[in-house]
Amino acid sequence: MSAVRIKICGITRIEDALAAVAAGADAIGLVFYAKSPRAVTPAQAKAIVAALPPFVTSVGLFVDMPRAELKQLLAEVPLDLLQFHGDESPEDCAGHGRPFIKALRVKTGDDVAAAIARYPDAAGILLDTYVPGTPGGTGEAFDWSLVPRDAAKPVVLAGGLTPENVGDAVRQVRPYAVDVSGGVEASKGIKDAAKIKAFIQRARA
């Protein structure tokens, strides 16, 4: 079992990005969804990405953004990976000149393996908690037993992860990666460096 990869999402400040990197994060997430309390402007995102050292992946999170708007944003912000969190079809996710992961919101009764198989071009699939009307960042966990053991794609586990439960999550699900936002915050969009450090240590323990 290789070490689990860790993404700290909803970064809004350079110092939080650097705290995540210092603690050992593999990736940071930038939210381009105006309704999110963690949304960043292209200018903010550009400054954060410019501050990252090499080998840390910058991930942009999008919710049903029109293609032309996304194209313009990618010309401005040099993101490494795209994360689609809305109702995007496989066609919507492809053709942006970047690898992508597709977020799926999981609820009891879902055929998660079939949902994953719909996105053969995805670099990975992020599994988050289904909460009606909220595309992510809910702070709620879902039933981890719903995660297929032999998923066709690398699985990124998200939804309600905290320093307290991430160790159990990694042991139970054995995901390729874990993704946290609210679980390591001091307040919405402002990260807590000590919580980030604790989260990463426990995820890798």
Sequence and secondary structure as in RCSB ss.txt:
>XXXX:A:sequence
MSAVRIKICGITRIEDALAAVAAGADAIGLVFYAKSPRAVTPAQAKAIVAALPPFVTSVGLFVDMPRAELKQLLA
EVPLDLLQFHGDESPEDCAGHGRPFIKALRVKTGDDVAAAIARYPDAAGILLDTYVPGTPGGTGEAFDWSLVPRD
AAKPVVLAGGLTPENVGDAVRQVRPYAVDVSGGVEASKGIKDAAKIKAFIQRARA
>XXXX:A:secstr
    EEEE    SHHHHHHHHHHT SEEEEEE TTSTTB  HHHHHHHHHH  TT EEEEEESS  HHHHHHHHH
HS  SEEEE SS  HHHHSSSSS EEEEEEE TT  HHHHHHT TT SEEEEEE BTTB S       GGGS TT
 SS EEE SS  TTTHHHHHHHH  SEEEESGGGEEETTEE HHHHHHHHHHHH 
